[in-house]
Amino acid sequence: MLSTQHTAHVIALSNLQDSPEEGQSPVLTDTVNPLHQVKARLQVCVGDAVVTVGELMALRERQVLTLNQSVDAPVDILLEGRVVARGQLVAVGDQFAVRITDLPLPLKP
């Protein structure tokens, strides 16, 4: 139930300015997009295999599980389970890397 005896208070807010006054931090402008700082985890899918639970439970160390993807086929780059690009699996030093080969058409502003 709402009470009818509420007191409202005026809150003074400072105005945003295009250019900061001396000694103040700059306000975000069109040149700095805060979305550029958002982190997202990408996954690279090199293939898959369909096995029964029995086959999975029978796997042993050093056994090879063959995937449905050929070695030279492009790999899928996924964001939230959806393919957003394709690339080629490469090595950079002692780490895997992906060379981007296919990107979707850029979005128009």
C-alpha beads as a LAMMPS data file, in Angstrom:
LAMMPS data file: protein, C-alpha beads

109 atoms
108 bonds

1 atom types
1 bond types

-500.0 500.0 xlo xhi
-500.0 500.0 ylo yhi
-500.0 500.0 zlo zhi

Masses

1 110.0

Atoms # bond

1 1 1 0.000 0.000 0.000
2 1 1 1.286 3.479 -0.869
3 1 1 1.535 6.145 1.760
4 1 1 0.135 9.550 0.868
5 1 1 2.620 11.356 3.089
6 1 1 5.800 11.454 0.998
7 1 1 8.147 14.387 0.866
8 1 1 9.818 15.189 -2.457
9 1 1 13.278 16.736 -2.504
10 1 1 14.848 18.605 -5.403
11 1 1 18.208 17.200 -6.443
12 1 1 20.676 19.572 -8.106
13 1 1 22.571 17.960 -10.990
14 1 1 25.497 19.543 -12.762
15 1 1 25.194 20.073 -16.514
16 1 1 27.312 18.065 -18.944
17 1 1 29.631 20.207 -21.012
18 1 1 31.226 19.613 -24.413
19 1 1 34.660 20.629 -23.191
20 1 1 35.868 20.149 -19.631
21 1 1 36.710 23.087 -17.452
22 1 1 40.250 23.446 -16.232
23 1 1 41.168 20.630 -13.836
24 1 1 38.174 18.445 -14.765
25 1 1 38.171 15.108 -16.580
26 1 1 36.897 15.162 -20.168
27 1 1 33.363 13.947 -20.869
28 1 1 32.942 11.048 -23.304
29 1 1 32.640 12.275 -26.856
30 1 1 31.816 10.670 -30.180
31 1 1 35.474 9.760 -30.655
32 1 1 35.443 7.444 -27.618
33 1 1 32.847 4.696 -27.829
34 1 1 32.466 2.895 -24.483
35 1 1 31.297 -0.230 -26.334
36 1 1 34.847 -0.638 -27.651
37 1 1 35.911 -1.592 -24.111
38 1 1 33.352 -4.411 -23.684
39 1 1 35.059 -7.813 -23.633
40 1 1 33.602 -10.855 -25.354
41 1 1 34.864 -14.432 -25.433
42 1 1 35.311 -15.879 -28.902
43 1 1 35.553 -19.608 -29.526
44 1 1 37.094 -21.377 -32.480
45 1 1 35.463 -24.581 -33.679
46 1 1 37.812 -26.901 -35.540
47 1 1 35.211 -29.617 -36.045
48 1 1 33.133 -32.150 -34.173
49 1 1 32.535 -35.863 -33.883
50 1 1 29.429 -37.883 -33.154
51 1 1 30.054 -40.745 -30.735
52 1 1 27.899 -42.901 -28.545
53 1 1 28.197 -42.635 -24.781
54 1 1 29.691 -46.140 -24.832
55 1 1 32.388 -45.063 -27.315
56 1 1 33.095 -41.973 -25.231
57 1 1 33.456 -44.010 -22.050
58 1 1 35.772 -46.472 -23.849
59 1 1 38.247 -43.747 -24.910
60 1 1 41.761 -44.106 -23.542
61 1 1 44.767 -41.796 -23.275
62 1 1 46.699 -41.310 -26.526
63 1 1 43.731 -42.543 -28.576
64 1 1 42.895 -40.363 -31.601
65 1 1 39.385 -39.039 -32.085
66 1 1 38.822 -38.034 -35.724
67 1 1 36.801 -34.868 -36.334
68 1 1 34.548 -34.167 -39.323
69 1 1 36.732 -31.272 -40.536
70 1 1 39.658 -31.606 -42.938
71 1 1 42.996 -30.082 -41.920
72 1 1 42.901 -27.311 -44.543
73 1 1 39.200 -26.406 -44.112
74 1 1 38.365 -22.993 -42.577
75 1 1 37.538 -22.943 -38.873
76 1 1 34.461 -21.218 -37.482
77 1 1 34.860 -18.296 -35.060
78 1 1 31.884 -18.165 -32.721
79 1 1 30.450 -15.517 -30.425
80 1 1 27.725 -16.782 -28.096
81 1 1 27.445 -19.944 -30.201
82 1 1 26.952 -18.100 -33.490
83 1 1 29.462 -17.996 -36.335
84 1 1 30.723 -14.419 -36.759
85 1 1 33.772 -15.095 -38.958
86 1 1 35.893 -17.839 -40.462
87 1 1 39.618 -18.308 -40.502
88 1 1 42.635 -20.524 -40.918
89 1 1 44.209 -22.267 -37.938
90 1 1 47.892 -21.296 -37.644
91 1 1 50.653 -21.399 -35.043
92 1 1 52.196 -18.288 -33.483
93 1 1 55.187 -19.377 -31.458
94 1 1 53.914 -22.225 -29.299
95 1 1 50.259 -21.119 -29.364
96 1 1 47.388 -21.711 -31.746
97 1 1 46.069 -18.667 -33.568
98 1 1 43.487 -17.929 -36.251
99 1 1 44.142 -15.935 -39.398
100 1 1 40.827 -14.265 -40.298
101 1 1 39.812 -15.122 -43.856
102 1 1 36.086 -14.358 -44.024
103 1 1 34.211 -11.555 -42.279
104 1 1 30.560 -10.616 -42.696
105 1 1 29.767 -7.422 -44.560
106 1 1 30.380 -4.391 -42.337
107 1 1 27.304 -2.821 -40.791
108 1 1 26.357 0.546 -42.237
109 1 1 26.081 3.394 -39.692

Bonds

1 1 1 2
2 1 2 3
3 1 3 4
4 1 4 5
5 1 5 6
6 1 6 7
7 1 7 8
8 1 8 9
9 1 9 10
10 1 10 11
11 1 11 12
12 1 12 13
13 1 13 14
14 1 14 15
15 1 15 16
16 1 16 17
17 1 17 18
18 1 18 19
19 1 19 20
20 1 20 21
21 1 21 22
22 1 22 23
23 1 23 24
24 1 24 25
25 1 25 26
26 1 26 27
27 1 27 28
28 1 28 29
29 1 29 30
30 1 30 31
31 1 31 32
32 1 32 33
33 1 33 34
34 1 34 35
35 1 35 36
36 1 36 37
37 1 37 38
38 1 38 39
39 1 39 40
40 1 40 41
41 1 41 42
42 1 42 43
43 1 43 44
44 1 44 45
45 1 45 46
46 1 46 47
47 1 47 48
48 1 48 49
49 1 49 50
50 1 50 51
51 1 51 52
52 1 52 53
53 1 53 54
54 1 54 55
55 1 55 56
56 1 56 57
57 1 57 58
58 1 58 59
59 1 59 60
60 1 60 61
61 1 61 62
62 1 62 63
63 1 63 64
64 1 64 65
65 1 65 66
66 1 66 67
67 1 67 68
68 1 68 69
69 1 69 70
70 1 70 71
71 1 71 72
72 1 72 73
73 1 73 74
74 1 74 75
75 1 75 76
76 1 76 77
77 1 77 78
78 1 78 79
79 1 79 80
80 1 80 81
81 1 81 82
82 1 82 83
83 1 83 84
84 1 84 85
85 1 85 86
86 1 86 87
87 1 87 88
88 1 88 89
89 1 89 90
90 1 90 91
91 1 91 92
92 1 92 93
93 1 93 94
94 1 94 95
95 1 95 96
96 1 96 97
97 1 97 98
98 1 98 99
99 1 99 100
100 1 100 101
101 1 101 102
102 1 102 103
103 1 103 104
104 1 104 105
105 1 105 106
106 1 106 107
107 1 107 108
108 1 108 109
